[in-house]
Amino acid sequence: MAQFENVTVIKKANVYYDGKVTSRTVLFQDGSKKTLGILMPGQYDFGTDEKEIMEILDGEMLVKLPGQDSWKEIKGGQSFEVPAKSRFQMDVKKISDYCCSYIA
Amino acid sequence: MAQFENVTVIKKANVYYDGKVTSRTVLFQDGSKKTLGILMPGQYDFGTDEKEIMEILDGEMLVKLPGQDSWKEIKGGQSFEVPAKSRFQMDVKKISDYCCSYIA
């Protein structure tokens, strides 16, 4: 899907890591939520509340998922899933454009 | 307005200056368009097609508008207008969150 229709967008950005990670929140009519964001190159550690599906639209990174010892390479066009109530690490190699879906 | 309702959001980001300037496009039912973006610190030169109203939601920058010799300081909560078919320069001092309205 190239665009989201009939949605609500929160005007103000979500800003993390001094702006190296930013996103906008998109709310859907069914009550679900996604964020559309940008990851600048760098190393990040994030925690989840709900389960998340991270779709990488463009870019390149290494990801360490909860319970994994090794890093997995993820490029534009690929996705990864992070369980609820867990932590994951990203080592972003090239600026990455993402869509994160929160699964209640 | 803290959020935009019943809009269409283009999923993929607009990326300029190696990702130091990024935005998402929001389309309104009346046919109008805005972008919600992030400016990382740095110096940028942009051209306009339509007239633009740049609302700085958060951040700090110097702006040089077309036909002006001097730079004007703009902070979060302030806006500036750029005529159609012109160029303007920004010297972004602190990461800035903006909403740009395109006036046909």
N, CA and C atoms of all chains as a GROMACS GRO file, in nm:
protein
  624
    1MET      N    1   0.085  -0.119   0.000
    1MET     CA    2   0.000   0.000   0.000
    1MET      C    3   0.089   0.124   0.000
    2ALA      N    4   0.072   0.208  -0.100
    2ALA     CA    5   0.161   0.325  -0.115
    2ALA      C    6   0.114   0.443  -0.031
    3GLN      N    7  -0.013   0.440   0.010
    3GLN     CA    8  -0.063   0.549   0.093
    3GLN      C    9  -0.171   0.498   0.188
    4PHE      N   10  -0.194   0.573   0.295
    4PHE     CA   11  -0.297   0.539   0.393
    4PHE      C   12  -0.408   0.642   0.379
    5GLU      N   13  -0.531   0.596   0.356
    5GLU     CA   14  -0.643   0.687   0.335
    5GLU      C   15  -0.736   0.693   0.456
    6ASN      N   16  -0.807   0.805   0.468
    6ASN     CA   17  -0.901   0.826   0.578
    6ASN      C   18  -0.839   0.803   0.715
    7VAL      N   19  -0.721   0.859   0.733
    7VAL     CA   20  -0.650   0.842   0.860
    7VAL      C   21  -0.637   0.977   0.930
    8THR      N   22  -0.597   0.969   1.056
    8THR     CA   23  -0.564   1.088   1.134
    8THR      C   24  -0.413   1.090   1.155
    9VAL      N   25  -0.354   1.206   1.133
    9VAL     CA   26  -0.208   1.219   1.153
    9VAL      C   27  -0.184   1.318   1.266
   10ILE      N   28  -0.103   1.279   1.361
   10ILE     CA   29  -0.064   1.371   1.469
   10ILE      C   30   0.042   1.464   1.411
   11LYS      N   31   0.017   1.594   1.431
   11LYS     CA   32   0.102   1.693   1.366
   11LYS      C   33   0.247   1.689   1.418
   12LYS      N   34   0.263   1.686   1.546
   12LYS     CA   35   0.396   1.694   1.606
   12LYS      C   36   0.473   1.563   1.589
   13ALA      N   37   0.602   1.573   1.563
   13ALA     CA   38   0.686   1.454   1.547
   13ALA      C   39   0.717   1.390   1.682
   14ASN      N   40   0.741   1.260   1.677
   14ASN     CA   41   0.803   1.189   1.789
   14ASN      C   42   0.954   1.195   1.765
   15VAL      N   43   1.028   1.238   1.864
   15VAL     CA   44   1.173   1.260   1.845
   15VAL      C   45   1.251   1.181   1.951
   16TYR      N   46   1.344   1.098   1.906
   16TYR     CA   47   1.429   1.018   1.994
   16TYR      C   48   1.575   1.037   1.955
   17TYR      N   49   1.664   1.009   2.048
   17TYR     CA   50   1.810   1.012   2.019
   17TYR      C   51   1.849   1.143   1.949
   18ASP      N   52   1.812   1.255   2.012
   18ASP     CA   53   1.850   1.388   1.958
   18ASP      C   54   1.808   1.408   1.814
   19GLY      N   55   1.699   1.346   1.774
   19GLY     CA   56   1.647   1.366   1.639
   19GLY      C   57   1.702   1.268   1.537
   20LYS      N   58   1.790   1.179   1.580
   20LYS     CA   59   1.842   1.080   1.485
   20LYS      C   60   1.735   0.976   1.452
   21VAL      N   61   1.637   0.965   1.539
   21VAL     CA   62   1.519   0.881   1.512
   21VAL      C   63   1.396   0.969   1.531
   22THR      N   64   1.316   0.983   1.426
   22THR     CA   65   1.194   1.065   1.434
   22THR      C   66   1.080   0.989   1.365
   23SER      N   67   0.958   1.018   1.408
   23SER     CA   68   0.844   0.956   1.341
   23SER      C   69   0.719   1.040   1.357
   24ARG      N   70   0.620   1.009   1.273
   24ARG     CA   71   0.487   1.069   1.285
   24ARG      C   72   0.388   0.956   1.310
   25THR      N   73   0.290   0.985   1.394
   25THR     CA   74   0.190   0.886   1.431
   25THR      C   75   0.069   0.895   1.340
   26VAL      N   76   0.026   0.780   1.287
   26VAL     CA   77  -0.092   0.770   1.201
   26VAL      C   78  -0.195   0.681   1.271
   27LEU      N   79  -0.316   0.735   1.288
   27LEU     CA   80  -0.424   0.661   1.356
   27LEU      C   81  -0.527   0.618   1.253
   28PHE      N   82  -0.567   0.491   1.260
   28PHE     CA   83  -0.662   0.434   1.165
   28PHE      C   84  -0.802   0.426   1.226
   29GLN      N   85  -0.901   0.419   1.136
   29GLN     CA   86  -1.040   0.418   1.182
   29GLN      C   87  -1.074   0.296   1.267
   30ASP      N   88  -1.001   0.186   1.247
   30ASP     CA   89  -1.027   0.065   1.327
   30ASP      C   90  -0.959   0.072   1.464
   31GLY      N   91  -0.899   0.187   1.495
   31GLY     CA   92  -0.836   0.204   1.626
   31GLY      C   93  -0.689   0.165   1.628
   32SER      N   94  -0.640   0.113   1.516
   32SER     CA   95  -0.500   0.072   1.513
   32SER      C   96  -0.408   0.192   1.486
   33LYS      N   97  -0.281   0.172   1.507
   33LYS     CA   98  -0.182   0.280   1.500
   33LYS      C   99  -0.057   0.233   1.427
   34LYS      N  100  -0.001   0.323   1.346
   34LYS     CA  101   0.130   0.300   1.285
   34LYS      C  102   0.213   0.426   1.305
   35THR      N  103   0.344   0.412   1.299
   35THR     CA  104   0.429   0.530   1.290
   35THR      C  105   0.511   0.519   1.162
   36LEU      N  106   0.530   0.635   1.097
   36LEU     CA  107   0.614   0.645   0.979
   36LEU      C  108   0.738   0.722   1.022
   37GLY      N  109   0.855   0.661   1.009
   37GLY     CA  110   0.972   0.724   1.068
   37GLY      C  111   1.099   0.716   0.986
   38ILE      N  112   1.197   0.787   1.034
   38ILE     CA  113   1.330   0.792   0.973
   38ILE      C  114   1.433   0.757   1.081
   39LEU      N  115   1.524   0.667   1.046
   39LEU     CA  116   1.637   0.632   1.131
   39LEU      C  117   1.765   0.681   1.062
   40MET      N  118   1.836   0.773   1.124
   40MET     CA  119   1.966   0.814   1.072
   40MET      C  120   2.067   0.707   1.115
   41PRO      N  121   2.182   0.698   1.046
   41PRO     CA  122   2.282   0.600   1.086
   41PRO      C  123   2.318   0.616   1.234
   42GLY      N  124   2.332   0.505   1.306
   42GLY     CA  125   2.363   0.510   1.449
   42GLY      C  126   2.314   0.384   1.517
   43GLN      N  127   2.340   0.377   1.647
   43GLN     CA  128   2.301   0.259   1.724
   43GLN      C  129   2.191   0.295   1.823
   44TYR      N  130   2.087   0.217   1.822
   44TYR     CA  131   1.968   0.249   1.902
   44TYR      C  132   1.918   0.127   1.977
   45ASP      N  133   1.860   0.154   2.092
   45ASP     CA  134   1.800   0.050   2.174
   45ASP      C  135   1.658   0.096   2.206
   46PHE      N  136   1.559   0.017   2.168
   46PHE     CA  137   1.420   0.054   2.193
   46PHE      C  138   1.346  -0.058   2.266
   47GLY      N  139   1.249  -0.019   2.345
   47GLY     CA  140   1.162  -0.116   2.411
   47GLY      C  141   1.025  -0.112   2.348
   48THR      N  142   0.956  -0.224   2.349
   48THR     CA  143   0.820  -0.228   2.294
   48THR      C  144   0.720  -0.239   2.409
   49ASP      N  145   0.602  -0.189   2.381
   49ASP     CA  146   0.490  -0.206   2.472
   49ASP      C  147   0.402  -0.314   2.407
   50GLU      N  148   0.345  -0.278   2.291
   50GLU     CA  149   0.273  -0.377   2.212
   50GLU      C  150   0.370  -0.450   2.120
   51LYS      N  151   0.323  -0.556   2.055
   51LYS     CA  152   0.401  -0.621   1.950
   51LYS      C  153   0.418  -0.522   1.835
   52GLU      N  154   0.534  -0.521   1.771
   52GLU     CA  155   0.559  -0.429   1.660
   52GLU      C  156   0.604  -0.504   1.535
   53ILE      N  157   0.555  -0.459   1.422
   53ILE     CA  158   0.606  -0.507   1.294
   53ILE      C  159   0.676  -0.388   1.229
   54MET      N  160   0.806  -0.401   1.210
   54MET     CA  161   0.886  -0.293   1.151
   54MET      C  162   0.910  -0.327   1.004
   55GLU      N  163   0.849  -0.248   0.918
   55GLU     CA  164   0.868  -0.264   0.773
   55GLU      C  165   0.970  -0.158   0.729
   56ILE      N  166   1.080  -0.204   0.675
   56ILE     CA  167   1.183  -0.110   0.630
   56ILE      C  168   1.155  -0.078   0.483
   57LEU      N  169   1.116   0.046   0.458
   57LEU     CA  170   1.077   0.087   0.322
   57LEU      C  171   1.202   0.112   0.238
   58ASP      N  172   1.306   0.161   0.303
   58ASP     CA  173   1.431   0.193   0.235
   58ASP      C  174   1.539   0.200   0.341
   59GLY      N  175   1.662   0.158   0.306
   59GLY     CA  176   1.771   0.169   0.400
   59GLY      C  177   1.840   0.038   0.427
   60GLU      N  178   1.922   0.038   0.532
   60GLU     CA  179   2.002  -0.081   0.564
   60GLU      C  180   2.044  -0.075   0.710
   61MET      N  181   2.027  -0.187   0.781
   61MET     CA  182   2.062  -0.190   0.923
   61MET      C  183   2.090  -0.332   0.969
   62LEU      N  184   2.151  -0.340   1.086
   62LEU     CA  185   2.159  -0.468   1.156
   62LEU      C  186   2.061  -0.460   1.273
   63VAL      N  187   1.994  -0.571   1.299
   63VAL     CA  188   1.894  -0.575   1.406
   63VAL      C  189   1.925  -0.691   1.499
   64LYS      N  190   1.918  -0.665   1.629
   64LYS     CA  191   1.930  -0.774   1.727
   64LYS      C  192   1.798  -0.786   1.800
   65LEU      N  193   1.731  -0.895   1.776
   65LEU     CA  194   1.598  -0.916   1.834
   65LEU      C  195   1.609  -0.980   1.972
   66PRO      N  196   1.505  -0.967   2.054
   66PRO     CA  197   1.508  -1.020   2.191
   66PRO      C  198   1.543  -1.170   2.190
   67GLY      N  199   1.633  -1.210   2.278
   67GLY     CA  200   1.668  -1.350   2.290
   67GLY      C  201   1.767  -1.399   2.185
   68GLN      N  202   1.808  -1.310   2.096
   68GLN     CA  203   1.905  -1.348   1.991
   68GLN      C  204   2.044  -1.298   2.030
   69ASP      N  205   2.145  -1.376   1.998
   69ASP     CA  206   2.282  -1.335   2.024
   69ASP      C  207   2.342  -1.266   1.903
   70SER      N  208   2.287  -1.292   1.786
   70SER     CA  209   2.349  -1.241   1.664
   70SER      C  210   2.265  -1.131   1.600
   71TRP      N  211   2.333  -1.052   1.517
   71TRP     CA  212   2.268  -0.943   1.445
   71TRP      C  213   2.224  -0.995   1.309
   72LYS      N  214   2.107  -0.948   1.266
   72LYS     CA  215   2.053  -0.988   1.137
   72LYS      C  216   2.051  -0.865   1.046
   73GLU      N  217   2.094  -0.884   0.922
   73GLU     CA  218   2.093  -0.771   0.828
   73GLU      C  219   1.952  -0.753   0.770
   74ILE      N  220   1.906  -0.630   0.772
   74ILE     CA  221   1.773  -0.597   0.718
   74ILE      C  222   1.789  -0.481   0.619
   75LYS      N  223   1.733  -0.499   0.501
   75LYS     CA  224   1.739  -0.394   0.399
   75LYS      C  225   1.600  -0.349   0.357
   76GLY      N  226   1.596  -0.240   0.281
   76GLY     CA  227   1.470  -0.190   0.229
   76GLY      C  228   1.391  -0.301   0.162
   77GLY      N  229   1.261  -0.309   0.191
   77GLY     CA  230   1.176  -0.414   0.136
   77GLY      C  231   1.157  -0.530   0.233
   78GLN      N  232   1.238  -0.532   0.340
   78GLN     CA  233   1.225  -0.639   0.440
   78GLN      C  234   1.158  -0.588   0.568
   79SER      N  235   1.109  -0.682   0.647
   79SER     CA  236   1.041  -0.649   0.774
   79SER      C  237   1.096  -0.736   0.886
   80PHE      N  238   1.075  -0.691   1.007
   80PHE     CA  239   1.100  -0.779   1.121
   80PHE      C  240   0.997  -0.751   1.229
   81GLU      N  241   0.979  -0.852   1.316
   81GLU     CA  242   0.874  -0.844   1.416
   81GLU      C  243   0.939  -0.844   1.554
   82VAL      N  244   0.887  -0.762   1.643
   82VAL     CA  245   0.940  -0.755   1.780
   82VAL      C  246   0.826  -0.786   1.876
   83PRO      N  247   0.844  -0.882   1.965
   83PRO     CA  248   0.738  -0.916   2.060
   83PRO      C  249   0.705  -0.798   2.153
   84ALA      N  250   0.586  -0.801   2.211
   84ALA     CA  251   0.546  -0.702   2.311
   84ALA      C  252   0.639  -0.712   2.432
   85LYS      N  253   0.648  -0.601   2.505
   85LYS     CA  254   0.723  -0.597   2.632
   85LYS      C  255   0.863  -0.655   2.619
   86SER      N  256   0.936  -0.608   2.518
   86SER     CA  257   1.071  -0.659   2.501
   86SER      C  258   1.160  -0.546   2.452
   87ARG      N  259   1.288  -0.572   2.439
   87ARG     CA  260   1.382  -0.472   2.389
   87ARG      C  261   1.453  -0.525   2.265
   88PHE      N  262   1.487  -0.432   2.175
   88PHE     CA  263   1.565  -0.472   2.057
   88PHE      C  264   1.662  -0.361   2.022
   89GLN      N  265   1.768  -0.399   1.951
   89GLN     CA  266   1.872  -0.304   1.914
   89GLN      C  267   1.883  -0.294   1.762
   90MET      N  268   1.911  -0.173   1.716
   90MET     CA  269   1.933  -0.151   1.573
   90MET      C  270   2.067  -0.080   1.556
   91ASP      N  271   2.143  -0.126   1.458
   91ASP     CA  272   2.268  -0.059   1.418
   91ASP      C  273   2.244  -0.017   1.273
   92VAL      N  274   2.201   0.106   1.258
   92VAL     CA  275   2.156   0.156   1.127
   92VAL      C  276   2.278   0.199   1.044
   93LYS      N  277   2.294   0.136   0.928
   93LYS     CA  278   2.411   0.160   0.843
   93LYS      C  279   2.384   0.269   0.738
   94LYS      N  280   2.261   0.273   0.687
   94LYS     CA  281   2.221   0.376   0.591
   94LYS      C  282   2.088   0.433   0.636
   95ILE      N  283   2.069   0.561   0.613
   95ILE     CA  284   1.943   0.624   0.653
   95ILE      C  285   1.826   0.536   0.609
   96SER      N  286   1.735   0.511   0.704
   96SER     CA  287   1.627   0.415   0.678
   96SER      C  288   1.491   0.478   0.702
   97ASP      N  289   1.402   0.447   0.609
   97ASP     CA  290   1.263   0.494   0.610
   97ASP      C  291   1.180   0.374   0.654
   98TYR      N  292   1.099   0.390   0.757
   98TYR     CA  293   1.025   0.274   0.807
   98TYR      C  294   0.879   0.304   0.835
   99CYS      N  295   0.802   0.195   0.839
   99CYS     CA  296   0.662   0.199   0.882
   99CYS      C  297   0.649   0.095   0.993
  100CYS      N  298   0.616   0.140   1.113
  100CYS     CA  299   0.602   0.049   1.227
  100CYS      C  300   0.455   0.032   1.262
  101SER      N  301   0.409  -0.094   1.261
  101SER     CA  302   0.270  -0.125   1.297
  101SER      C  303   0.268  -0.180   1.439
  102TYR      N  304   0.176  -0.127   1.519
  102TYR     CA  305   0.161  -0.170   1.658
  102TYR      C  306   0.044  -0.266   1.665
  103ILE      N  307   0.070  -0.387   1.714
  103ILE     CA  308  -0.032  -0.492   1.714
  103ILE      C  309  -0.081  -0.514   1.856
  104ALA      N  310  -0.204  -0.469   1.883
  104ALA     CA  311  -0.258  -0.477   2.020
  104ALA      C  312  -0.295  -0.621   2.055
  105MET      N  313  -0.413   2.333   1.551
  105MET     CA  314  -0.469   2.200   1.529
  105MET      C  315  -0.362   2.095   1.558
  106ALA      N  316  -0.390   2.008   1.652
  106ALA     CA  317  -0.289   1.911   1.695
  106ALA      C  318  -0.283   1.788   1.606
  107GLN      N  319  -0.390   1.769   1.528
  107GLN     CA  320  -0.390   1.654   1.437
  107GLN      C  321  -0.473   1.684   1.313
  108PHE      N  322  -0.445   1.610   1.206
  108PHE     CA  323  -0.519   1.625   1.081
  108PHE      C  324  -0.606   1.501   1.063
  109GLU      N  325  -0.736   1.522   1.046
  109GLU     CA  326  -0.829   1.408   1.036
  109GLU      C  327  -0.877   1.386   0.893
  110ASN      N  328  -0.917   1.263   0.863
  110ASN     CA  329  -0.968   1.226   0.730
  110ASN      C  330  -0.873   1.267   0.618
  111VAL      N  331  -0.746   1.237   0.638
  111VAL     CA  332  -0.645   1.271   0.539
  111VAL      C  333  -0.585   1.144   0.480
  112THR      N  334  -0.511   1.164   0.370
  112THR     CA  335  -0.433   1.056   0.310
  112THR      C  336  -0.286   1.086   0.336
  113VAL      N  337  -0.212   0.985   0.381
  113VAL     CA  338  -0.069   1.002   0.405
  113VAL      C  339   0.008   0.913   0.308
  114ILE      N  340   0.105   0.973   0.238
  114ILE     CA  341   0.192   0.894   0.151
  114ILE      C  342   0.292   0.821   0.241
  115LYS      N  343   0.301   0.691   0.219
  115LYS     CA  344   0.381   0.609   0.311
  115LYS      C  345   0.530   0.644   0.306
  116LYS      N  346   0.584   0.654   0.187
  116LYS     CA  347   0.728   0.674   0.171
  116LYS      C  348   0.768   0.818   0.205
  117ALA      N  349   0.882   0.833   0.268
  117ALA     CA  350   0.931   0.966   0.305
  117ALA      C  351   0.987   1.039   0.184
  118ASN      N  352   0.984   1.172   0.191
  118ASN     CA  353   1.059   1.258   0.101
  118ASN      C  354   1.194   1.282   0.170
  119VAL      N  355   1.302   1.257   0.101
  119VAL     CA  356   1.435   1.266   0.162
  119VAL      C  357   1.524   1.362   0.083
  120TYR      N  358   1.580   1.461   0.152
  120TYR     CA  359   1.669   1.560   0.090
  120TYR      C  360   1.797   1.570   0.172
  121TYR      N  361   1.903   1.619   0.110
  121TYR     CA  362   2.030   1.643   0.181
  121TYR      C  363   2.073   1.522   0.263
  122ASP      N  364   2.081   1.407   0.196
  122ASP     CA  365   2.127   1.284   0.262
  122ASP      C  366   2.047   1.251   0.388
  123GLY      N  367   1.922   1.287   0.391
  123GLY     CA  368   1.836   1.251   0.504
  123GLY      C  369   1.836   1.355   0.615
  124LYS      N  370   1.914   1.463   0.598
  124LYS     CA  371   1.913   1.566   0.702
  124LYS      C  372   1.783   1.646   0.698
  125VAL      N  373   1.714   1.639   0.585
  125VAL     CA  374   1.579   1.697   0.572
  125VAL      C  375   1.488   1.586   0.520
  126THR      N  376   1.384   1.553   0.598
  126THR     CA  377   1.290   1.449   0.556
  126THR      C  378   1.148   1.496   0.584
  127SER      N  379   1.054   1.445   0.507
  127SER     CA  380   0.914   1.481   0.535
  127SER      C  381   0.820   1.372   0.485
  128ARG      N  382   0.697   1.380   0.533
  128ARG     CA  383   0.588   1.294   0.483
  128ARG      C  384   0.481   1.385   0.426
  129THR      N  385   0.422   1.340   0.317
  129THR     CA  386   0.319   1.418   0.250
  129THR      C  387   0.180   1.381   0.301
  130VAL      N  388   0.101   1.484   0.332
  130VAL     CA  389  -0.037   1.466   0.379
  130VAL      C  390  -0.130   1.535   0.279
  131LEU      N  391  -0.226   1.458   0.228
  131LEU     CA  392  -0.322   1.511   0.129
  131LEU      C  393  -0.458   1.528   0.195
  132PHE      N  394  -0.520   1.645   0.170
  132PHE     CA  395  -0.648   1.678   0.232
  132PHE      C  396  -0.762   1.659   0.132
  133GLN      N  397  -0.883   1.642   0.186
  133GLN     CA  398  -1.000   1.616   0.100
  133GLN      C  399  -1.031   1.732   0.006
  134ASP      N  400  -0.989   1.854   0.043
  134ASP     CA  401  -1.015   1.969  -0.045
  134ASP      C  402  -0.909   1.981  -0.155
  135GLY      N  403  -0.820   1.882  -0.163
  135GLY     CA  404  -0.717   1.883  -0.268
  135GLY      C  405  -0.588   1.951  -0.227
  136SER      N  406  -0.586   2.007  -0.108
  136SER     CA  407  -0.465   2.076  -0.063
  136SER      C  408  -0.364   1.976  -0.006
  137LYS      N  409  -0.243   2.024   0.012
  137LYS     CA  410  -0.132   1.938   0.052
  137LYS      C  411  -0.047   2.005   0.158
  138LYS      N  412   0.000   1.927   0.253
  138LYS     CA  413   0.099   1.974   0.350
  138LYS      C  414   0.208   1.868   0.361
  139THR      N  415   0.325   1.909   0.406
  139THR     CA  416   0.425   1.810   0.445
  139THR      C  417   0.461   1.833   0.591
  140LEU      N  418   0.483   1.722   0.662
  140LEU     CA  419   0.528   1.725   0.800
  140LEU      C  420   0.671   1.677   0.799
  141GLY      N  421   0.765   1.760   0.844
  141GLY     CA  422   0.905   1.723   0.826
  141GLY      C  423   0.995   1.756   0.943
  142ILE      N  424   1.116   1.707   0.927
  142ILE     CA  425   1.222   1.727   1.025
  142ILE      C  426   1.343   1.786   0.952
  143LEU      N  427   1.399   1.892   1.011
  143LEU     CA  428   1.524   1.952   0.963
  143LEU      C  429   1.631   1.927   1.069
  144MET      N  430   1.736   1.854   1.033
  144MET     CA  431   1.849   1.839   1.126
  144MET      C  432   1.935   1.966   1.111
  145PRO      N  433   2.018   1.997   1.211
  145PRO     CA  434   2.103   2.115   1.198
  145PRO      C  435   2.185   2.110   1.069
  146GLY      N  436   2.197   2.224   1.002
  146GLY     CA  437   2.270   2.230   0.876
  146GLY      C  438   2.217   2.344   0.792
  147GLN      N  439   2.281   2.362   0.676
  147GLN     CA  440   2.243   2.472   0.587
  147GLN      C  441   2.179   2.416   0.461
  148TYR      N  442   2.065   2.473   0.426
  148TYR     CA  443   1.986   2.421   0.316
  148TYR      C  444   1.936   2.532   0.225
  149ASP      N  445   1.923   2.497   0.099
  149ASP     CA  446   1.870   2.589  -0.002
  149ASP      C  447   1.756   2.515  -0.072
  150PHE      N  448   1.637   2.572  -0.069
  150PHE     CA  449   1.523   2.508  -0.133
  150PHE      C  450   1.453   2.604  -0.229
  151GLY      N  451   1.395   2.550  -0.332
  151GLY     CA  452   1.314   2.628  -0.424
  151GLY      C  453   1.167   2.593  -0.404
  152THR      N  454   1.081   2.690  -0.430
  152THR     CA  455   0.937   2.664  -0.420
  152THR      C  456   0.876   2.659  -0.559
  153ASP      N  457   0.769   2.584  -0.567
  153ASP     CA  458   0.687   2.582  -0.689
  153ASP      C  459   0.564   2.666  -0.657
  154GLU      N  460   0.483   2.618  -0.562
  154GLU     CA  461   0.371   2.697  -0.511
  154GLU      C  462   0.421   2.784  -0.395
  155LYS      N  463   0.336   2.875  -0.352
  155LYS     CA  464   0.365   2.950  -0.230
  155LYS      C  465   0.365   2.854  -0.111
  156GLU      N  466   0.453   2.875  -0.016
  156GLU     CA  467   0.462   2.787   0.100
  156GLU      C  468   0.451   2.865   0.231
  157ILE      N  469   0.380   2.808   0.324
  157ILE     CA  470   0.380   2.860   0.461
  157ILE      C  471   0.449   2.757   0.548
  158MET      N  472   0.562   2.795   0.604
  158MET     CA  473   0.640   2.705   0.689
  158MET      C  474   0.611   2.738   0.834
  159GLU      N  475   0.545   2.645   0.901
  159GLU     CA  476   0.514   2.660   1.044
  159GLU      C  477   0.618   2.576   1.120
  160ILE      N  478   0.697   2.643   1.202
  160ILE     CA  479   0.799   2.570   1.279
  160ILE      C  480   0.733   2.528   1.412
  161LEU      N  481   0.716   2.399   1.429
  161LEU     CA  482   0.648   2.346   1.547
  161LEU      C  483   0.743   2.344   1.665
  162ASP      N  484   0.870   2.318   1.636
  162ASP     CA  485   0.971   2.310   1.740
  162ASP      C  486   1.106   2.331   1.672
  163GLY      N  487   1.201   2.393   1.741
  163GLY     CA  488   1.334   2.408   1.684
  163GLY      C  489   1.379   2.552   1.675
  164GLU      N  490   1.487   2.573   1.601
  164GLU     CA  491   1.547   2.707   1.590
  164GLU      C  492   1.631   2.714   1.463
  165MET      N  493   1.615   2.821   1.389
  165MET     CA  494   1.688   2.836   1.262
  165MET      C  495   1.698   2.983   1.224
  166LEU      N  496   1.789   3.008   1.129
  166LEU     CA  497   1.793   3.137   1.061
  166LEU      C  498   1.738   3.113   0.921
  167VAL      N  499   1.660   3.207   0.872
  167VAL     CA  500   1.598   3.194   0.740
  167VAL      C  501   1.632   3.318   0.658
  168LYS      N  502   1.670   3.294   0.531
  168LYS     CA  503   1.689   3.407   0.439
  168LYS      C  504   1.586   3.393   0.328
  169LEU      N  505   1.492   3.485   0.328
  169LEU     CA  506   1.382   3.480   0.231
  169LEU      C  507   1.421   3.549   0.101
  170PRO      N  508   1.351   3.519  -0.007
  170PRO     CA  509   1.385   3.576  -0.138
  170PRO      C  510   1.385   3.730  -0.132
  171GLY      N  511   1.487   3.790  -0.189
  171GLY     CA  512   1.495   3.935  -0.195
  171GLY      C  513   1.545   4.000  -0.068
  172GLN      N  514   1.576   3.916   0.034
  172GLN     CA  515   1.626   3.970   0.161
  172GLN      C  516   1.777   3.952   0.167
  173ASP      N  517   1.846   4.049   0.227
  173ASP     CA  518   1.991   4.037   0.244
  173ASP      C  519   2.025   3.978   0.380
  174SER      N  520   1.931   3.988   0.473
  174SER     CA  521   1.963   3.947   0.610
  174SER      C  522   1.888   3.820   0.649
  175TRP      N  523   1.943   3.755   0.749
  175TRP     CA  524   1.883   3.633   0.803
  175TRP      C  525   1.789   3.670   0.918
  176LYS      N  526   1.680   3.598   0.926
  176LYS     CA  527   1.581   3.621   1.031
  176LYS      C  528   1.576   3.499   1.122
  177GLU      N  529   1.577   3.521   1.253
  177GLU     CA  530   1.569   3.408   1.344
  177GLU      C  531   1.425   3.361   1.358
  178ILE      N  532   1.407   3.230   1.346
  178ILE     CA  533   1.274   3.169   1.358
  178ILE      C  534   1.283   3.057   1.461
  179LYS      N  535   1.189   3.058   1.555
  179LYS     CA  536   1.188   2.954   1.659
  179LYS      C  537   1.055   2.881   1.659
  180GLY      N  538   1.051   2.771   1.733
  180GLY     CA  539   0.928   2.694   1.747
  180GLY      C  540   0.811   2.784   1.784
  181GLY      N  541   0.697   2.766   1.714
  181GLY     CA  542   0.580   2.849   1.739
  181GLY      C  543   0.567   2.962   1.637
  182GLN      N  544   0.675   2.985   1.559
  182GLN     CA  545   0.671   3.091   1.457
  182GLN      C  546   0.657   3.030   1.317
  183SER      N  547   0.616   3.114   1.224
  183SER     CA  548   0.599   3.072   1.084
  183SER      C  549   0.666   3.171   0.991
  184PHE      N  550   0.692   3.128   0.869
  184PHE     CA  551   0.732   3.223   0.765
  184PHE      C  552   0.673   3.177   0.633
  185GLU      N  553   0.661   3.274   0.542
  185GLU     CA  554   0.596   3.249   0.415
  185GLU      C  555   0.698   3.266   0.303
  186VAL      N  556   0.693   3.177   0.205
  186VAL     CA  557   0.785   3.186   0.091
  186VAL      C  558   0.702   3.196  -0.036
  187PRO      N  559   0.726   3.298  -0.120
  187PRO     CA  560   0.649   3.312  -0.244
  187PRO      C  561   0.670   3.192  -0.338
  188ALA      N  562   0.577   3.174  -0.429
  188ALA     CA  563   0.591   3.072  -0.533
  188ALA      C  564   0.712   3.103  -0.620
  189LYS      N  565   0.764   2.998  -0.684
  189LYS     CA  566   0.873   3.013  -0.782
  189LYS      C  567   0.987   3.099  -0.731
  190SER      N  568   1.034   3.066  -0.611
  190SER     CA  569   1.145   3.142  -0.555
  190SER      C  570   1.236   3.047  -0.478
  191ARG      N  571   1.346   3.100  -0.426
  191ARG     CA  572   1.439   3.020  -0.348
  191ARG      C  573   1.456   3.082  -0.211
  192PHE      N  574   1.479   2.996  -0.111
  192PHE     CA  575   1.507   3.047   0.023
  192PHE      C  576   1.611   2.957   0.089
  193GLN      N  577   1.680   3.015   0.188
  193GLN     CA  578   1.786   2.942   0.258
  193GLN      C  579   1.753   2.929   0.406
  194MET      N  580   1.790   2.815   0.462
  194MET     CA  581   1.772   2.792   0.606
  194MET      C  582   1.906   2.750   0.665
  195ASP      N  583   1.938   2.808   0.782
  195ASP     CA  584   2.055   2.767   0.858
  195ASP      C  585   1.998   2.716   0.990
  196VAL      N  586   1.979   2.585   0.996
  196VAL     CA  587   1.908   2.524   1.109
  196VAL      C  588   2.006   2.504   1.225
  197LYS      N  589   1.973   2.566   1.339
  197LYS     CA  590   2.061   2.563   1.456
  197LYS      C  591   2.027   2.448   1.550
  198LYS      N  592   1.897   2.418   1.562
  198LYS     CA  593   1.852   2.306   1.646
  198LYS      C  594   1.754   2.224   1.565
  199ILE      N  595   1.755   2.094   1.584
  199ILE     CA  596   1.664   2.007   1.510
  199ILE      C  597   1.523   2.069   1.514
  200SER      N  598   1.461   2.077   1.397
  200SER     CA  599   1.334   2.148   1.386
  200SER      C  600   1.227   2.060   1.324
  201ASP      N  601   1.110   2.070   1.384
  201ASP     CA  602   0.991   1.994   1.343
  201ASP      C  603   0.901   2.096   1.272
  202TYR      N  604   0.860   2.067   1.149
  202TYR     CA  605   0.782   2.167   1.076
  202TYR      C  606   0.660   2.109   1.006
  203CYS      N  607   0.568   2.200   0.976
  203CYS     CA  608   0.452   2.168   0.893
  203CYS      C  609   0.451   2.271   0.780
  204CYS      N  610   0.466   2.223   0.657
  204CYS     CA  611   0.470   2.313   0.541
  204CYS      C  612   0.338   2.302   0.464
  205SER      N  613   0.271   2.415   0.446
  205SER     CA  614   0.146   2.418   0.369
  205SER      C  615   0.175   2.476   0.231
  206TYR      N  616   0.124   2.409   0.129
  206TYR     CA  617   0.144   2.452  -0.010
  206TYR      C  618   0.016   2.522  -0.055
  207ILE      N  619   0.030   2.647  -0.098
  207ILE     CA  620  -0.085   2.729  -0.132
  207ILE      C  621  -0.094   2.745  -0.284
  208ALA      N  622  -0.190   2.677  -0.342
  208ALA     CA  623  -0.201   2.678  -0.489
  208ALA      C  624  -0.251   2.814  -0.539
   0.00000   0.00000   0.00000
